Amino acid sequence: MMKVKLGVTSVQVGYTDDELRIKVLGYIDAQSDGVGFRDICDNVLTFAEDEGRIAPGGNDQYQWMQLDRADILRINRILCDEIRGGRLLIDFDVTHYRAADTYFIRP
């Protein structure tokens, strides 16, 4: 029996750390301009839903989903590793983007 959960539900994605890194960096690389943190999280969630990788899965359906805090922290670590390695920059020019978010760009 399928359940529909109303409201916002925090969900985890069933990606390994390496798979998540590929999703995050692939999305950043596909953008011609900076990409916001919220956009990255939403994109990961969309991929996971399309690929049936929402954990634990099952027959539940959700009105609204957001990434679980543990997965958000995993994405933070990926971005921090890229920044430390000089492969990613934080774009501090908040006037360049329409949304109030933290944006990342490739150097």
C-alpha positions as a Python dict, from the first residue, in 0.01 Angstrom:
ca = {
    (1, 'M'): (0, 0, 0),
    (2, 'M'): (142, 338, -103),
    (3, 'K'): (153, 616, 157),
    (4, 'V'): (160, 985, 68),
    (5, 'K'): (349, 1189, 325),
    (6, 'L'): (231, 1550, 340),
    (7, 'G'): (451, 1848, 416),
    (8, 'V'): (828, 1860, 388),
    (9, 'T'): (1009, 1531, 447),
    (10, 'S'): (1385, 1506, 496),
    (11, 'V'): (1515, 1211, 296),
    (12, 'Q'): (1853, 1049, 249),
    (13, 'V'): (1993, 956, -89),
    (14, 'G'): (2130, 608, -145),
    (15, 'Y'): (2459, 720, -298),
    (16, 'T'): (2804, 622, -179),
    (17, 'D'): (3042, 910, -110),
    (18, 'D'): (3210, 853, -449),
    (19, 'E'): (2877, 845, -634),
    (20, 'L'): (2765, 1162, -457),
    (21, 'R'): (3094, 1333, -547),
    (22, 'I'): (3040, 1246, -914),
    (23, 'K'): (2683, 1387, -904),
    (24, 'V'): (2788, 1710, -732),
    (25, 'L'): (3096, 1781, -942),
    (26, 'G'): (2923, 1675, -1264),
    (27, 'Y'): (2647, 1926, -1197),
    (28, 'I'): (2896, 2204, -1119),
    (29, 'D'): (3096, 2127, -1434),
    (30, 'A'): (2781, 2135, -1648),
    (31, 'Q'): (2710, 2496, -1549),
    (32, 'S'): (2859, 2779, -1751),
    (33, 'D'): (2831, 3020, -1460),
    (34, 'G'): (2829, 2980, -1083),
    (35, 'V'): (2599, 2733, -917),
    (36, 'G'): (2423, 2782, -584),
    (37, 'F'): (2441, 2544, -292),
    (38, 'R'): (2063, 2499, -290),
    (39, 'D'): (2071, 2422, -662),
    (40, 'I'): (2334, 2153, -601),
    (41, 'C'): (2124, 1993, -325),
    (42, 'D'): (1806, 2010, -535),
    (43, 'N'): (1985, 1855, -832),
    (44, 'V'): (2118, 1566, -621),
    (45, 'L'): (1769, 1508, -486),
    (46, 'T'): (1619, 1513, -838),
    (47, 'F'): (1876, 1263, -966),
    (48, 'A'): (1816, 1035, -667),
    (49, 'E'): (1441, 1045, -719),
    (50, 'D'): (1472, 978, -1093),
    (51, 'E'): (1711, 689, -1030),
    (52, 'G'): (1511, 537, -744),
    (53, 'R'): (1790, 613, -496),
    (54, 'I'): (1585, 774, -221),
    (55, 'A'): (1665, 578, 94),
    (56, 'P'): (1511, 367, 232),
    (57, 'G'): (1282, 363, -71),
    (58, 'G'): (966, 162, -57),
    (59, 'N'): (629, 273, -178),
    (60, 'D'): (616, 608, 2),
    (61, 'Q'): (543, 919, -197),
    (62, 'Y'): (626, 1266, -70),
    (63, 'Q'): (455, 1599, -119),
    (64, 'W'): (785, 1789, -70),
    (65, 'M'): (1133, 1653, -11),
    (66, 'Q'): (1454, 1802, 113),
    (67, 'L'): (1792, 1645, 171),
    (68, 'D'): (1860, 1505, 514),
    (69, 'R'): (2119, 1696, 717),
    (70, 'A'): (2368, 1407, 693),
    (71, 'D'): (2364, 1427, 311),
    (72, 'I'): (2394, 1805, 320),
    (73, 'L'): (2707, 1764, 532),
    (74, 'R'): (2847, 1513, 281),
    (75, 'I'): (2795, 1771, 4),
    (76, 'N'): (2964, 2035, 223),
    (77, 'R'): (3268, 1807, 259),
    (78, 'I'): (3287, 1754, -118),
    (79, 'L'): (3277, 2130, -180),
    (80, 'C'): (3535, 2197, 93),
    (81, 'D'): (3771, 1938, -56),
    (82, 'E'): (3739, 2106, -396),
    (83, 'I'): (3800, 2452, -245),
    (84, 'R'): (4105, 2331, -51),
    (85, 'G'): (4241, 2174, -368),
    (86, 'G'): (4203, 2503, -559),
    (87, 'R'): (3952, 2348, -798),
    (88, 'L'): (3653, 2549, -677),
    (89, 'L'): (3596, 2902, -553),
    (90, 'I'): (3323, 3067, -351),
    (91, 'D'): (3182, 3356, -553),
    (92, 'F'): (3141, 3642, -305),
    (93, 'D'): (2979, 3870, -565),
    (94, 'V'): (2620, 3846, -442),
    (95, 'T'): (2502, 4108, -694),
    (96, 'H'): (2573, 3873, -986),
    (97, 'Y'): (2306, 3617, -894),
    (98, 'R'): (1931, 3652, -845),
    (99, 'A'): (1893, 3434, -537),
    (100, 'A'): (2044, 3484, -194),
    (101, 'D'): (2258, 3173, -175),
    (102, 'T'): (2623, 3071, -160),
    (103, 'Y'): (2754, 3027, -515),
    (104, 'F'): (3051, 2826, -632),
    (105, 'I'): (3252, 2872, -951),
    (106, 'R'): (3543, 2697, -1122),
    (107, 'P'): (3860, 2908, -1127),
}
